[in-house]
Amino acid sequence: MGKAAWTVLALSLAAAGCAQMESMMGGGGSWKTVFDGSNLNAFDRVGDANWRIENGAAVADKGSGFLLTKETYGDFDLKAEFYAESDTNSGVFIRCSQRVTIDSKNCYEVNIWDDRPVKKYGTGAIVDTGPGVPEPFPKAGGKWNTYEIHAQGDHLVVKLNGVQTVDVHDAKHARGPFGLQYAPGNKKDSGLPIKYRKVEIRPL
């Protein structure tokens, strides 16, 4: 093989290696804004939660239900900025297999609920999927937070405010819409809100 051919081969192998590394690091398509604080056009409403726009955020504090994306997704990175109180019961439900009944059995529930009775599946955990979050348990209450969720094949990774809380392999759910939840906490009708001000997704 001549020098030129060796050069082409080396460049090809390097490019393939870079592509593989990019895939492992979460590279893929371009980021798409699903919610920017201006409207809820990307979502269907499921349930009776009182979702509305307030001060550039999607807010709910009564009822129970979801904002469910009209589009479906398989492999992706997702970022969501949210505000919750300690007894706010919410979560980002991904790869949902149904559009009517949405729960941790037919979706992966990336939970937001500091005061959840079963602490290991509280904020930062994927409910009933793999190991729960170890102590000390993450806290989201009383401040703005950022979730980063990576779903590629059976590999699921969750980061809360830059700290990894879940790294698990599970193949129950492969594709579907994702939903933003509001539900009552331990104190019913407490009026404690969930707020989302920015949600982005990047297909892998």
N, C-alpha and C positions, 0 to 999 in steps of 0.2 A: 504494500500500500504506500502510495506516494505521500510526500509531506502535506500537500494540499488536502488530500483525502483524510489524513490523520487530523488535520486542523478542523475540518468539517465535522468529523466524528466527535472530537473533543467538545466542540461548541454545542452539538446536539445533545450529548450526555449532560453537559452543564445546564442546558435549558431544561431538560427533563428533570434534573435534580432540583432546580429552582421551582419548577411547577409542582413537584411533589412536596417540597418544603412549604410552598405557599398554601397548598391544600391542607397540610397538617396544621398550619398556623391560622387557618380560618379564612384564607383568601378566597375570592370567588367573584361574583358579579358586583355590580355597583349597589351602594346603599340606596334604599327607597324609603322616603318618609311616608309612613302609614297615618300618623297623626301629628299635626304641628300646632295644635291649640286653636285652630280656626273653625273647624267643623267636624262632624262625625260621619261624613259621607262614605268612608271606607268600611263602615260597620253596619251590621244588622243588630237590632236589639232583641235579646232573648230574656224573658222574665219581665219583672215590673220595677226594676231598679230605676230611680229617678235621674238618669244620666242627663247632664246638660253641660254647656260651656260656661265657665266662670273664670275671668282673668287669665285667659289663655290656657286653661286646663280642662280636661274632661273630669267632671266631679259627680259622685253619687254618695248619698248618705241615708237613703231610705229604700225600703223594698228589698229585692233580691234578684240579681240577674247579671247579664253579661253584655258587653259590646263585643260582637263576634265578627271577625273579618269576612268580607264577602269573598276574598280570594283564599285559595288553599296553598299550603307550602309543605315541602318535604325536608330538604336539607337547607339549613340557613344559620346565620348569625342574627340575633335580635337584640336591640337595645331599648330599654324602657325607663324613663324617668318618672318616679312616682313619689307621692307624699302620703304617709299613713300615720295614724295614731297607734298606740300600743294594742288597743283592742279592735282596731280596724281589721275586718276579715276580707281579704282580697287575694288575688293571685293572677298570674299569667298562665293560662291554660293553652298548651300547644299541641299540635297534631291531633286535633279532636276528630273522632270518627263519626260524630253525629252533630247535627245543627239544632236539635231541639232539646235533648237531654245532655247537659254538659256537666261532667263531674270527673273525679280523679280516676274513675274506672275506664272511661272512654277517651281521656286526654291525659297528658302529663301535666300535673298541677304544680307549677313553680310558685310556692306559697308565699303569701304576705300576711302574717298574723303573729305578732310577737307573743300575745297571750293565749295562743292555741293550747288547749288542755294537754295534748300530747306534744311536748316541747320539741322533740327531735325532728318532727315534721312541721315545725313552724317556719318563720321567715328564713329564707335561704335554702330550703329543702325542696325536693320533688316528692310530693306526698306518696307514701307507700311504694316508692321505687328505689331500690337499693338501700344503702345505709342512710340513716337520718343524719342530720347535722350534729357534729360533736359539740360538747360544752367547751367554752362558754358560748351560749346560743347567740346568734346575730340579732341585733336590734335595729329596727327601722323607724320606730315610733317617734313622732315629733319633728321630723326633718325630711328634706328631699333626699332621695336615694336613686341609685342607678342599678338596674339589672342588666347583665350581659348573659345571654343564653346562646349556647352553641349546640346545634343538633345536626349531626352528620351520621347517616346510617343508624347504628344502634348506640352511638357514642353521644352522651349528653353531658354538658359541662355548664355549670352555673357560677357566675361571679356576682357578688353583692358589694357595691362600692369598691370594686377592684380586688376583693378578696374571694378566692375560690371556695365555694361551699359544697359543691357536688361535682364528682367526676365518676360517672357510672355508665355501664353498658346495659342496655335494655332494648328489646325489639318488639314490644307490644304494639306500638303505634308508629306508623311510617309517614303518614301524610294527613293533612287536614288544615282547616282554618285555626287561627288562634283567638283566644278571648281574654278580655279584661274583666275581672269579676268585682262585684260588690255583693256582700252578704252580711247579715247580722253577726256581731261578735258575741261575747259572753253576756254582755248587757244589751238586751233586745231594745230596739228603738232608741239607741243611745245618741244617734245623730253624728257619730264619728265618721268623718269622710274618708274616701279614697280619692286621690287626684292623680291624673296622668297628664303630663304636659308635653312629652315628646316620645314618639315610638318610631323606630326605624328597623328595617329588615334588609338583609343582604343574602340573596340566594347563593348556595354553594354548588 
